[in-house]
Amino acid sequence: MSFEKLGLRADLLKALAQKGYALPTPIQAQAIPAILDGKDVLGGAQTGTGKTAAFALPILQQLSESPTETKGPRALVLAPTRELAAQVCESFQTYGKRLNLRSHVVFGGVGINPQIKALFQGIDVLIATPGRLLDLAGRRAVDFRNLQCLVLDEADRMLDMGFIHDIRRILKLLPSKRQNLLFSATYSPEIKRLSEDILDRPEMIEVARRNTAAETVAQSAYQVEKNQKRVLLSQLAQEGNWEQALVFTRTKHGANRLATQLSSDGIDSAAIHGNKSQAARERALAAFKKRSVRILVATDIAARGLDIKDLPFVVNYELPNVPEDYVHRIGRTGRAGKDGQAISLVSQEENKLLWGIEKLLGRKIEFVGSETPSNAKPKPNGTRSGGKPKNRSASKRPSDRRSEERNGPENGEKRNADSQNWNPRETERQPGSRRRRRRSGSSKASPNPSSEAAKPLNRFRKFFSKRPLVPSR
């Protein structure tokens, strides 16, 4: 089936031809006719299958057929991350460049005043992240009275990031009569409940089995110790002559540290995460797309919205805590029918996380090998993974070593062994105790233990005995 048979207008077909799109993907072939008919849609498809065009093309056609002079947006697209929002806006502008329609994107991390000015001038399609949209709505900078269509893109990721309350607040601001489209790469009970709340008899479109990666992605894993991951990654990149690889870590600090270490190994690297400014993120992404940076280290916030053409490698430097995030990570490669490789570096502590991922995918991820990297330092005998060599003499306290010098090692060890179990009620001072040692034969010692037990010690006696006498008047 061609795009002409889907009922798209000539202006949109010319834009698709310039992009080199000849045939629609399965999600596009099913979603475009349903959206043009005005139906609500619940679409489930893997990343990289053309979901953005599946809703952007019919929305542009609907809006172009009913022009209006209103300034408020007539279509609203909610996206979880800045990168995804910017990518969706770029798609709307590319497909609709021959149409008299205005598309604009708003997200946090940049100034809000230029966004308010753009909204005041009037737009047709608004792409936004939930937080910034609520900020604009709180300033009465956006008018939803003429809204006709709402799109929740990557809805599962928005729920994972805790946007469910923001989404429900936004829904209260929108007109009740509208078309709703919900797209998600994974399908969870939370997505099911959300779809039941906002969709009205939706058209269910599912082009692949739920919670699976594309078949064009070859998945493999290496069993490696945690402190040898960076060495192995550097070795794989250099021996394999990697030109582009997207590496995922769990934390922002870890992404910065890994990018610095790889750069010290002679591999041009950059980091991208939530703490970076929008300008810094755009610079790093642009350098990676131009291949002036070979490895881009990112956190899961960048797992959505990064559309790198023909990306060959995705590396899970650290496995995600949520199995669904694994699907979104490796979805950055193997897009649009191209082949890709997803490599996971798995430490002993992450085997449980790998088992959860395999359970979600319904398949095993084969290990390539568990060899130590060739340039890794050998561990000393009797050493834990990443630990210091055991040295019994170094681990002893200075006082123990001095006692061994005076009395010999056997006497010192015997005294230490005898002092391990001690009674805190004993009168003699024990090691580690702050109790004072009582001298034998002292005048303070009680000659009769029975009388001492019968007459308890008055702890205030010393205090009262030293009180100055008040002279009588």
C-alpha positions as CSV (number, residue, x, y, z in Angstrom):
1,M,0.0,0.0,0.0
2,S,1.3,3.5,-0.9
3,F,0.7,6.8,0.8
4,E,-1.6,7.9,-2.0
5,K,-4.1,5.1,-1.1
6,L,-4.2,6.4,2.5
7,G,-6.1,9.5,1.4
8,L,-3.4,12.1,2.0
9,R,-3.4,15.4,0.1
10,A,-0.8,16.2,-2.6
11,D,1.2,18.7,-0.4
12,L,1.8,16.0,2.2
13,L,2.8,13.5,-0.5
14,K,5.4,15.8,-1.9
15,A,6.9,16.3,1.5
16,L,7.1,12.6,2.0
17,A,8.7,12.1,-1.4
18,Q,11.4,14.6,-0.5
19,K,12.1,12.7,2.7
20,G,12.5,9.5,0.7
21,Y,9.4,7.8,2.1
22,A,7.8,5.6,-0.5
23,L,5.7,3.1,1.5
24,P,4.1,3.5,4.9
25,T,5.1,1.4,7.8
26,P,2.5,-0.9,9.4
27,I,1.7,1.6,12.2
28,Q,1.2,4.3,9.6
29,A,-0.9,2.2,7.3
30,Q,-3.3,1.4,10.2
31,A,-3.3,4.7,12.2
32,I,-3.6,7.3,9.4
33,P,-7.1,6.1,8.1
34,A,-8.4,5.8,11.6
35,I,-7.3,9.3,12.6
36,L,-8.7,10.8,9.4
37,D,-12.1,9.2,10.3
38,G,-12.0,11.1,13.6
39,K,-11.6,8.0,15.8
40,D,-9.7,7.8,19.1
41,V,-6.6,5.6,18.7
42,L,-4.6,3.5,21.1
43,G,-1.4,2.7,19.3
44,G,1.3,0.3,20.4
45,A,4.4,0.0,18.3
46,Q,8.1,-0.3,18.9
47,T,10.4,2.8,18.7
48,G,11.7,3.6,15.3
49,T,8.6,2.4,13.4
50,G,7.3,5.8,12.4
51,K,4.8,6.6,15.1
52,T,5.4,10.4,14.7
53,A,4.4,10.4,11.1
54,A,1.4,8.2,11.9
55,F,-0.3,11.0,13.8
56,A,1.4,14.1,12.4
57,L,0.3,13.5,8.8
58,P,-3.5,13.0,9.5
59,I,-3.5,15.9,12.0
60,L,-1.9,18.3,9.4
61,Q,-4.5,17.2,6.8
62,Q,-7.4,17.7,9.2
63,L,-6.2,21.2,10.3
64,S,-5.5,22.3,6.7
65,E,-9.1,21.4,5.6
66,S,-10.6,23.6,8.3
67,P,-8.6,26.9,8.5
68,T,-9.5,29.3,11.2
69,E,-8.3,32.7,12.5
70,T,-8.1,31.8,16.2
71,K,-4.7,32.1,18.0
72,G,-5.1,29.2,20.3
73,P,-3.7,25.7,19.4
74,R,-6.0,23.3,17.6
75,A,-3.8,20.3,18.2
76,L,-1.8,19.5,21.4
77,V,1.0,16.9,21.6
78,L,2.4,16.0,25.0
79,A,5.9,14.5,25.1
80,P,8.0,13.4,28.1
81,T,11.4,14.9,27.2
82,R,12.8,18.0,25.5
83,E,14.5,16.0,22.8
84,L,11.4,14.2,21.8
85,A,9.3,17.3,21.9
86,A,11.8,19.1,19.6
87,Q,11.9,16.1,17.3
88,V,8.1,15.9,17.0
89,C,7.9,19.7,16.2
90,E,10.6,19.3,13.5
91,S,8.5,16.5,11.9
92,F,5.4,18.7,11.9
93,Q,7.3,21.5,10.3
94,T,8.9,19.3,7.7
95,Y,5.7,17.5,6.7
96,G,3.6,20.7,6.7
97,K,6.0,23.2,5.1
98,R,3.7,23.5,2.1
99,L,0.7,24.2,4.3
100,N,-0.3,27.4,5.9
101,L,0.0,26.0,9.4
102,R,2.2,27.0,12.4
103,S,3.8,24.6,14.8
104,H,5.7,25.5,17.9
105,V,7.4,23.6,20.7
106,V,7.7,24.6,24.4
107,F,9.7,22.9,27.1
108,G,11.6,23.8,30.3
109,G,15.3,24.7,30.7
110,V,15.0,27.8,28.4
111,G,13.4,31.2,28.8
112,I,9.6,31.3,29.0
113,N,9.1,34.8,27.6
114,P,9.9,33.9,23.9
115,Q,7.5,31.0,24.2
116,I,4.7,33.4,25.5
117,K,5.4,35.7,22.6
118,A,5.1,32.9,20.1
119,L,1.8,31.7,21.6
120,F,0.4,35.2,21.6
121,Q,1.1,35.5,17.8
122,G,-1.0,32.4,17.2
123,I,-0.2,28.7,16.5
124,D,-2.0,25.7,15.1
125,V,0.0,22.8,16.6
126,L,1.6,23.0,20.1
127,I,4.1,20.4,21.2
128,A,5.0,20.6,24.9
129,T,6.3,18.9,27.9
130,P,3.8,18.7,30.8
131,G,5.6,20.9,33.3
132,R,6.2,23.9,31.0
133,L,2.7,23.7,29.6
134,L,1.3,24.0,33.1
135,D,3.6,27.0,33.7
136,L,2.2,28.7,30.6
137,A,-1.4,27.8,31.5
138,G,-0.8,29.3,35.0
139,R,0.2,32.6,33.3
140,R,-2.9,32.4,31.0
141,A,-0.6,32.4,28.0
142,V,-2.3,29.5,26.2
143,D,-6.0,29.2,25.2
144,F,-7.4,25.7,24.8
145,R,-11.0,26.7,23.8
146,N,-10.4,25.7,20.1
147,L,-8.5,22.5,20.8
148,Q,-9.6,19.6,18.5
149,C,-7.0,16.9,19.0
150,L,-4.8,15.7,21.9
151,V,-1.9,13.4,21.4
152,L,0.0,11.6,24.2
153,D,3.3,10.5,22.7
154,E,5.4,8.0,24.6
155,A,2.7,7.8,27.3
156,D,4.5,5.0,29.2
157,R,7.6,7.1,29.6
158,M,5.5,10.1,30.9
159,L,4.0,7.8,33.5
160,D,7.4,6.4,34.5
161,M,8.7,10.0,35.0
162,G,5.8,10.8,37.3
163,F,3.8,13.0,35.0
164,I,0.5,11.3,35.7
165,H,-0.7,14.1,38.0
166,D,0.4,16.8,35.6
167,I,-1.4,15.0,32.8
168,R,-4.6,14.9,34.8
169,R,-4.3,18.6,35.6
170,I,-3.9,19.4,31.9
171,L,-6.9,17.2,30.9
172,K,-9.1,19.4,33.2
173,L,-8.1,22.5,31.2
174,L,-9.1,21.0,27.8
175,P,-12.5,20.9,26.2
176,S,-14.3,17.6,26.7
177,K,-15.2,17.2,23.1
178,R,-12.0,16.4,21.3
179,Q,-10.1,13.5,19.5
180,N,-7.6,11.6,21.7
181,L,-4.6,9.7,20.4
182,L,-2.4,7.7,22.7
183,F,0.9,6.1,21.5
184,S,3.1,3.9,23.6
185,A,6.0,1.5,23.0
186,T,5.2,-0.6,26.0
187,Y,1.8,-1.6,27.5
188,S,1.4,-1.6,31.3
189,P,-1.6,-1.7,33.6
190,E,-1.1,2.1,34.2
191,I,-1.4,2.7,30.4
192,K,-4.5,0.6,30.3
193,R,-6.1,2.7,33.1
194,L,-5.1,6.0,31.5
195,S,-6.5,4.9,28.2
196,E,-9.8,4.0,29.8
197,D,-10.0,7.4,31.3
198,I,-9.4,9.6,28.2
199,L,-10.2,7.4,25.2
200,D,-13.7,6.9,23.9
201,R,-14.2,3.5,22.1
202,P,-10.6,3.7,20.6
203,E,-9.3,1.9,17.6
204,M,-6.7,-0.6,18.9
205,I,-3.6,-0.7,16.8
206,E,-0.8,-3.0,17.7
207,V,1.7,-3.9,15.0
208,A,4.0,-6.0,17.1
209,R,4.0,-8.0,20.3
210,R,3.9,-5.9,23.4
211,N,7.1,-4.9,25.2
212,T,9.4,-6.3,22.6
213,A,12.4,-4.8,20.7
214,A,12.6,-4.7,16.9
215,E,13.8,-7.9,15.2
216,T,16.5,-5.9,13.4
217,V,18.4,-5.3,16.7
218,A,20.9,-8.0,17.6
219,Q,21.2,-8.3,21.4
220,S,24.2,-9.6,23.2
221,A,25.8,-9.3,26.7
222,Y,29.2,-9.5,28.3
223,Q,29.7,-10.8,31.9
224,V,32.3,-8.5,33.3
225,E,33.3,-7.2,36.7
226,K,32.0,-3.8,37.6
227,N,35.4,-2.2,37.9
228,Q,36.4,-3.6,34.5
229,K,33.4,-2.3,32.5
230,R,35.1,0.9,31.3
231,V,38.2,-1.0,30.2
232,L,36.1,-3.5,28.2
233,L,34.0,-0.7,26.6
234,S,37.2,1.1,25.5
235,Q,38.6,-2.1,24.2
236,L,35.4,-2.9,22.2
237,A,35.3,0.6,20.7
238,Q,38.9,0.7,19.7
239,E,39.2,-2.8,18.3
240,G,35.9,-2.6,16.5
241,N,36.6,0.9,15.1
242,W,33.2,2.2,16.3
243,E,32.3,5.5,14.7
244,Q,29.0,6.0,16.6
245,A,27.8,4.4,19.8
246,L,25.2,5.5,22.3
247,V,26.1,4.4,25.8
248,F,23.5,4.4,28.7
249,T,24.3,4.9,32.4
250,R,22.0,5.1,35.4
251,T,23.2,8.4,36.9
252,K,24.2,11.8,35.6
253,H,27.4,11.8,37.6
254,G,28.3,8.4,36.1
255,A,27.7,9.7,32.6
256,N,30.1,12.6,33.1
257,R,32.7,10.4,34.7
258,L,32.5,7.8,31.9
259,A,32.7,10.4,29.1
260,T,35.8,11.9,30.8
261,Q,37.5,8.5,31.1
262,L,36.8,7.5,27.5
263,S,38.2,10.8,26.3
264,S,41.4,10.1,28.3
265,D,41.5,6.8,26.5
266,G,41.6,8.7,23.2
267,I,37.9,8.2,22.3
268,D,36.1,11.4,21.6
269,S,33.1,11.3,23.9
270,A,30.4,13.6,25.3
271,A,27.7,13.3,27.9
272,I,24.0,14.3,27.8
273,H,21.6,14.3,30.7
274,G,19.1,16.3,32.7
275,N,21.6,18.6,34.5
276,K,23.0,19.8,31.2
277,S,21.6,23.0,29.8
278,Q,19.5,22.8,26.7
279,A,22.2,24.5,24.6
280,A,24.8,22.0,25.9
281,R,22.6,19.1,25.1
282,E,21.9,20.3,21.6
283,R,25.6,20.9,21.0
284,A,26.5,17.4,22.1
285,L,23.8,15.8,20.1
286,A,24.7,17.8,16.9
287,A,28.4,16.8,17.3
288,F,27.4,13.1,17.7
289,K,25.2,13.2,14.6
290,K,28.1,14.8,12.6
291,R,30.3,12.0,14.0
292,S,32.8,14.4,15.4
293,V,32.0,12.7,18.7
294,R,32.2,8.9,18.6
295,I,30.5,8.0,21.8
296,L,27.6,9.8,23.4
297,V,27.0,8.8,27.1
298,A,23.4,9.4,28.2
299,T,21.0,8.7,31.0
300,D,17.5,7.3,30.5
301,I,16.0,10.7,30.0
302,A,17.6,10.7,26.6
303,A,16.3,7.3,25.7
304,R,13.2,8.9,24.1
305,G,13.5,11.4,21.3
306,L,17.0,10.7,20.1
307,D,16.6,9.9,16.5
308,I,20.1,9.3,15.1
309,K,20.1,8.1,11.5
310,D,21.6,4.6,11.1
311,L,23.0,4.4,14.6
312,P,24.9,1.1,14.7
313,F,25.5,0.5,18.4
314,V,23.7,1.0,21.7
315,V,25.6,-0.1,24.9
316,N,24.0,-0.6,28.3
317,Y,26.9,0.3,30.4
318,E,24.6,-0.2,33.4
319,L,21.3,-2.1,33.1
320,P,18.2,-0.1,33.9
321,N,16.3,-0.8,37.1
322,V,13.0,-0.9,35.1
323,P,12.9,-3.6,32.4
324,E,10.8,-1.5,30.1
325,D,13.5,1.1,29.9
326,Y,15.7,-1.5,28.2
327,V,13.3,-1.7,25.3
328,H,13.4,2.1,24.9
329,R,17.2,2.2,25.1
330,I,17.9,-0.3,22.4
331,G,15.1,1.2,20.3
332,R,17.6,3.9,19.4
333,T,19.2,1.5,16.9
334,G,17.7,-0.8,14.3
335,R,15.2,2.0,13.3
336,A,13.3,2.1,10.0
337,G,14.2,-1.4,9.1
338,K,18.0,-0.9,9.5
339,D,20.2,-3.4,11.4
340,G,21.7,-2.5,14.8
341,Q,23.5,-4.0,17.8
342,A,22.6,-3.7,21.4
343,I,25.4,-4.7,23.8
344,S,24.9,-5.0,27.6
345,L,27.8,-5.0,30.1
346,V,26.5,-7.1,33.0
347,S,28.2,-7.3,36.4
348,Q,27.5,-10.1,38.9
349,E,25.2,-7.7,40.8
350,E,23.1,-7.0,37.7
351,N,22.2,-10.6,36.9
352,K,18.9,-10.2,38.6
353,L,18.1,-7.1,36.5
354,L,19.0,-9.1,33.3
355,W,16.6,-11.9,34.4
356,G,13.8,-9.3,34.6
357,I,14.6,-8.0,31.2
358,E,14.6,-11.5,29.7
359,K,11.3,-12.2,31.3
360,L,9.8,-9.1,29.8
361,L,11.2,-9.9,26.3
362,G,10.3,-13.5,26.5
363,R,13.7,-14.6,25.3
364,K,17.2,-15.1,26.5
365,I,20.0,-12.7,25.8
366,E,23.1,-14.7,24.9
367,F,26.5,-13.9,26.6
368,V,29.4,-13.3,24.2
369,G,32.0,-14.1,26.8
370,S,33.2,-13.5,30.4
371,E,36.8,-12.9,29.6
372,T,38.8,-10.3,31.4
373,P,39.8,-7.4,29.1
374,S,43.2,-7.8,27.6
375,N,44.5,-4.5,29.1
376,A,43.0,-5.1,32.6
377,K,45.3,-5.3,35.6
378,P,45.5,-8.8,37.1
379,K,44.1,-9.1,40.7
380,P,46.5,-10.0,43.5
381,N,46.1,-13.4,45.2
382,G,43.5,-13.4,47.9
383,T,41.9,-10.2,46.8
384,R,38.3,-9.4,46.5
385,S,36.9,-7.9,43.3
386,G,38.3,-4.3,43.3
387,G,39.6,-4.6,46.8
388,K,43.0,-4.2,48.4
389,P,45.3,-7.2,49.0
390,K,44.9,-8.8,52.4
391,N,47.8,-8.1,54.7
392,R,47.4,-9.5,58.2
393,S,50.2,-7.5,59.7
394,A,48.9,-4.3,58.1
395,S,45.4,-4.9,59.4
396,K,46.6,-5.1,63.0
397,R,46.5,-2.2,65.4
398,P,49.8,-0.5,66.4
399,S,49.3,-1.6,70.0
400,D,49.1,-5.2,68.9
401,R,52.2,-5.0,66.8
402,R,54.1,-3.4,69.8
403,S,53.0,-6.2,72.1
404,E,54.3,-8.7,69.6
405,E,57.7,-7.0,69.5
406,R,57.9,-7.2,73.4
407,N,56.3,-10.5,74.1
408,G,56.5,-12.4,70.7
409,P,53.7,-13.0,68.3
410,E,52.4,-16.0,70.2
411,N,51.9,-14.1,73.4
412,G,50.4,-11.2,71.6
413,E,47.9,-13.3,69.8
414,K,47.0,-15.2,72.9
415,R,46.3,-12.0,74.8
416,N,44.2,-10.7,72.0
417,A,42.3,-14.0,71.9
418,D,41.7,-13.9,75.6
419,S,40.4,-10.4,75.5
420,Q,37.7,-11.0,72.9
421,N,35.1,-12.2,75.4
422,W,35.0,-10.1,78.5
423,N,32.6,-9.2,81.1
424,P,31.9,-5.4,81.4
425,R,31.2,-5.9,85.1
426,E,34.7,-7.0,85.9
427,T,36.8,-4.6,87.9
428,E,39.9,-4.9,85.8
429,R,40.0,-2.6,82.8
430,Q,39.5,-4.5,79.5
431,P,40.6,-3.5,76.0
432,G,38.4,-0.8,74.5
433,S,36.8,0.0,77.9
434,R,36.9,3.3,79.6
435,R,36.3,1.9,83.1
436,R,39.1,2.8,85.5
437,R,41.2,0.0,86.9
438,R,40.8,-0.5,90.7
439,R,44.0,-1.0,92.6
440,S,44.2,-4.2,94.7
441,G,44.4,-3.5,98.4
442,S,43.0,0.0,98.1
443,S,41.4,1.6,101.1
444,K,38.3,2.2,99.0
445,A,37.8,-1.5,98.4
446,S,35.1,-3.0,100.6
447,P,36.5,-5.6,103.1
448,N,33.1,-7.2,103.4
449,P,31.3,-7.9,100.1
450,S,28.1,-8.8,101.9
451,S,27.9,-5.5,103.6
452,E,28.6,-3.7,100.3
453,A,25.8,-5.5,98.7
454,A,23.4,-4.7,101.5
455,K,24.3,-1.0,101.5
456,P,24.1,0.4,98.0
457,L,26.5,3.1,97.0
458,N,25.0,6.6,97.3
459,R,26.2,8.4,94.2
460,F,25.3,11.8,95.7
461,R,27.4,11.3,98.8
462,K,30.5,12.9,97.3
463,F,28.4,15.8,96.1
464,F,26.8,16.5,99.5
465,S,30.1,16.1,101.3
466,K,31.7,19.0,99.4
467,R,28.8,21.4,99.7
468,P,29.9,24.6,101.6
469,L,28.2,25.1,104.9
470,V,25.9,28.0,105.0
471,P,26.6,30.1,108.1
472,S,23.7,30.4,110.4
473,R,22.3,33.9,111.1
